[in-house]
């Protein structure tokens, strides 16, 4: 769609607001609604939070308390963790309600190793300005590793909060730098369960693309959810995938895709799938598209009158970004901007109308426009050349087909035909059965006109075509009788097969060569027409002055049909 140019002042103001709200997003990272209740599992570590939007860091002590249910579980079982955190070391400069998804990473030791991530629900947290931000205790689940056995102890290593402010997503990690320790444990008993399997692409995947996933031994008909975790399996983000088609069938087989957010940074990750009972993860490598050359665009059509709709196609653009494109005159400065979003592979398509008569090119670029902005351009010529048409063959018959070609027609417009008197004064669309169809995007016409099978007398006509705004005509002869050749050209001495239609029943047919003046040459063949008026015969075209072939009835020489023949070296 078309939009007015963006204001530099508005952009600067928007950045200040975003930065302020981002501070709010940061402050939510380690928050607790209430001071934790007395518990032997509470720890009070020092955390260092990395604030979003370039606002630095905040360091302080934060209470952490986690309880686990059940206390005894089997390998592969689901455990619920209730997390209560103390006030964050950061505060917000603004009062607002912030959508927040809290998470905490817990390192396992003892009967299992590795990291589990507890993800809470999406919370709407009311924030007061310059006041320690508090969030209610939250609960999440994780699956006990299938190879776990005996006591398993859990120690927090960081919290990671996901917030959305003014349409932008922010992550705020708070890492424990000192004073950490265990917050609780569970006892794992029983034999190892059967783990689910997960297969992910082993080649690089692009941000913004659908990642195919598959696996087996999942809970039959369960709902599959997906997260993106760091390479160690922690820091799992449920919002890193913007869409999914994952399905677990009745046999426990997993299939489908999960679409990565277009803003995902390059790096090594683990993609984790959870079905409420089981979970599994697999490594993936994310690598954004790197353009292989300069920005490039092409346009179709590249010529036409004002009002022409132009399709713009580009490549080598930054992936998953807004592309601006506009018309320019000979001065080279873009006019009103149109917008498209590039694909994960750096391509884009869009349309733009030619809306002023001095337009000379289409430009495309990313970011804000300035005199030094890299851009791609493609020239456009505003022209009102009249449409053209040529017909082949120039002689046809009722029910016959004529190929028509031409240029300068309205791009993509439907072209219709009429059969007119030679001077074009009287025209009839009823004498056209169909065709020729539509011009292409460049205004070129390649189609077929089929004449009506009846109601057309022998004679000279004009075939008139129109697209509603322009017209063009070509001469056309119509004969009730007609002949067809197996080839239309050849050297002197060629044998040519002549097939005739519409002649008198059982009439004797003379077939002759024709010279440029329309006279018959000495090349001749004769044949009887069948009761249906058709015949077929070979003629030996020996003369170099032949320009056509004519077939006529012996007793009615005016009943004839002819077509062109070309002598080649």
Secondary structure as the mmCIF struct_conf table of DSSP 4:
data_model
#
loop_
_struct_conf.conf_type_id
_struct_conf.id
_struct_conf.beg_label_comp_id
_struct_conf.beg_label_asym_id
_struct_conf.beg_label_seq_id
_struct_conf.end_label_comp_id
_struct_conf.end_label_asym_id
_struct_conf.end_label_seq_id
STRN STRN1 UNK A 2 UNK A 2
HELX_LH_PP_P HELX_LH_PP_P1 UNK A 4 UNK A 7
HELX_RH_AL_P HELX_RH_AL_P1 UNK A 8 UNK A 27
HELX_RH_3T_P HELX_RH_3T_P1 UNK A 28 UNK A 30
BEND BEND1 UNK A 33 UNK A 34
HELX_LH_PP_P HELX_LH_PP_P2 UNK A 35 UNK A 38
TURN_TY1_P TURN_TY1_P1 UNK A 40 UNK A 41
STRN STRN2 UNK A 43 UNK A 50
BEND BEND2 UNK A 52 UNK A 52
TURN_TY1_P TURN_TY1_P2 UNK A 53 UNK A 54
STRN STRN3 UNK A 57 UNK A 69
BEND BEND3 UNK A 71 UNK A 71
STRN STRN4 UNK A 72 UNK A 73
TURN_TY1_P TURN_TY1_P3 UNK A 75 UNK A 76
STRN STRN5 UNK A 78 UNK A 85
BEND BEND4 UNK A 89 UNK A 89
STRN STRN6 UNK A 91 UNK A 91
BEND BEND5 UNK A 93 UNK A 94
STRN STRN7 UNK A 96 UNK A 110
BEND BEND6 UNK A 111 UNK A 111
STRN STRN8 UNK A 114 UNK A 127
TURN_TY1_P TURN_TY1_P4 UNK A 129 UNK A 130
BEND BEND7 UNK A 131 UNK A 131
STRN STRN9 UNK A 132 UNK A 132
STRN STRN10 UNK A 138 UNK A 143
TURN_TY1_P TURN_TY1_P5 UNK A 146 UNK A 147
STRN STRN11 UNK A 150 UNK A 165
TURN_TY1_P TURN_TY1_P6 UNK A 166 UNK A 167
STRN STRN12 UNK A 168 UNK A 178
BEND BEND8 UNK A 179 UNK A 179
STRN STRN13 UNK A 182 UNK A 188
BEND BEND9 UNK A 190 UNK A 191
STRN STRN14 UNK A 199 UNK A 200
BEND BEND10 UNK A 202 UNK A 203
STRN STRN15 UNK A 205 UNK A 205
TURN_TY1_P TURN_TY1_P7 UNK A 207 UNK A 208
BEND BEND11 UNK A 209 UNK A 209
STRN STRN16 UNK A 210 UNK A 215
BEND BEND12 UNK A 216 UNK A 217
HELX_LH_PP_P HELX_LH_PP_P3 UNK A 218 UNK A 219
TURN_TY1_P TURN_TY1_P8 UNK A 220 UNK A 221
HELX_LH_PP_P HELX_LH_PP_P4 UNK A 222 UNK A 224
STRN STRN17 UNK A 225 UNK A 230
TURN_TY1_P TURN_TY1_P9 UNK A 231 UNK A 232
BEND BEND13 UNK A 233 UNK A 233
BEND BEND14 UNK A 235 UNK A 235
STRN STRN18 UNK A 237 UNK A 237
TURN_TY1_P TURN_TY1_P10 UNK A 238 UNK A 239
BEND BEND15 UNK A 240 UNK A 240
STRN STRN19 UNK A 241 UNK A 244
STRN STRN20 UNK A 247 UNK A 248
TURN_TY1_P TURN_TY1_P11 UNK A 250 UNK A 251
STRN STRN21 UNK A 254 UNK A 260
HELX_LH_PP_P HELX_LH_PP_P5 UNK A 261 UNK A 261
TURN_TY1_P TURN_TY1_P12 UNK A 262 UNK A 263
HELX_LH_PP_P HELX_LH_PP_P6 UNK A 264 UNK A 265
BEND BEND16 UNK A 266 UNK A 266
STRN STRN22 UNK A 267 UNK A 274
BEND BEND17 UNK A 276 UNK A 277
STRN STRN23 UNK A 279 UNK A 286
BEND BEND18 UNK A 292 UNK A 294
STRN STRN24 UNK A 296 UNK A 300
BEND BEND19 UNK A 302 UNK A 302
STRN STRN25 UNK A 303 UNK A 304
TURN_TY1_P TURN_TY1_P13 UNK A 306 UNK A 307
STRN STRN26 UNK A 309 UNK A 315
BEND BEND20 UNK A 316 UNK A 316
HELX_LH_PP_P HELX_LH_PP_P7 UNK A 317 UNK A 318
TURN_TY1_P TURN_TY1_P14 UNK A 319 UNK A 320
STRN STRN27 UNK A 322 UNK A 328
TURN_TY1_P TURN_TY1_P15 UNK A 330 UNK A 331
STRN STRN28 UNK A 334 UNK A 334
BEND BEND21 UNK A 336 UNK A 336
STRN STRN29 UNK A 338 UNK A 341
TURN_TY1_P TURN_TY1_P16 UNK A 344 UNK A 345
BEND BEND22 UNK A 346 UNK A 346
STRN STRN30 UNK A 348 UNK A 353
BEND BEND23 UNK A 356 UNK A 356
TURN_TY1_P TURN_TY1_P17 UNK A 357 UNK A 358
STRN STRN31 UNK A 361 UNK A 366
BEND BEND24 UNK A 367 UNK A 368
TURN_TY1_P TURN_TY1_P18 UNK A 371 UNK A 372
STRN STRN32 UNK A 376 UNK A 379
STRN STRN33 UNK A 381 UNK A 382
HELX_LH_PP_P HELX_LH_PP_P8 UNK A 385 UNK A 387
STRN STRN34 UNK A 390 UNK A 392
BEND BEND25 UNK A 393 UNK A 394
STRN STRN35 UNK A 395 UNK A 396
TURN_TY1_P TURN_TY1_P19 UNK A 398 UNK A 399
STRN STRN36 UNK A 401 UNK A 406
BEND BEND26 UNK A 407 UNK A 408
HELX_LH_PP_P HELX_LH_PP_P9 UNK A 409 UNK A 410
TURN_TY1_P TURN_TY1_P20 UNK A 411 UNK A 412
STRN STRN37 UNK A 414 UNK A 420
TURN_TY1_P TURN_TY1_P21 UNK A 422 UNK A 423
BEND BEND27 UNK A 424 UNK A 426
STRN STRN38 UNK A 427 UNK A 428
BEND BEND28 UNK A 429 UNK A 429
TURN_TY1_P TURN_TY1_P22 UNK A 430 UNK A 431
STRN STRN39 UNK A 432 UNK A 434
STRN STRN40 UNK A 436 UNK A 438
TURN_TY1_P TURN_TY1_P23 UNK A 441 UNK A 442
BEND BEND29 UNK A 443 UNK A 443
STRN STRN41 UNK A 445 UNK A 451
BEND BEND30 UNK A 453 UNK A 455
BEND BEND31 UNK A 458 UNK A 458
STRN STRN42 UNK A 459 UNK A 466
BEND BEND32 UNK A 468 UNK A 469
STRN STRN43 UNK A 471 UNK A 478
BEND BEND33 UNK A 480 UNK A 481
STRN STRN44 UNK A 482 UNK A 485
BEND BEND34 UNK A 486 UNK A 486
BEND BEND35 UNK A 488 UNK A 488
STRN STRN45 UNK A 489 UNK A 490
TURN_TY1_P TURN_TY1_P24 UNK A 492 UNK A 493
STRN STRN46 UNK A 494 UNK A 501
BEND BEND36 UNK A 502 UNK A 502
HELX_LH_PP_P HELX_LH_PP_P10 UNK A 503 UNK A 504
TURN_TY1_P TURN_TY1_P25 UNK A 505 UNK A 506
STRN STRN47 UNK A 508 UNK A 514
TURN_TY1_P TURN_TY1_P26 UNK A 516 UNK A 517
BEND BEND37 UNK A 518 UNK A 518
STRN STRN48 UNK A 520 UNK A 528
HELX_LH_PP_P HELX_LH_PP_P11 UNK A 529 UNK A 530
TURN_TY1_P TURN_TY1_P27 UNK A 531 UNK A 532
BEND BEND38 UNK A 533 UNK A 533
STRN STRN49 UNK A 535 UNK A 541
TURN_TY1_P TURN_TY1_P28 UNK A 544 UNK A 545
STRN STRN50 UNK A 548 UNK A 553
BEND BEND39 UNK A 554 UNK A 555
TURN_TY1_P TURN_TY1_P29 UNK A 557 UNK A 558
BEND BEND40 UNK A 559 UNK A 559
STRN STRN51 UNK A 560 UNK A 564
STRN STRN52 UNK A 566 UNK A 567
#
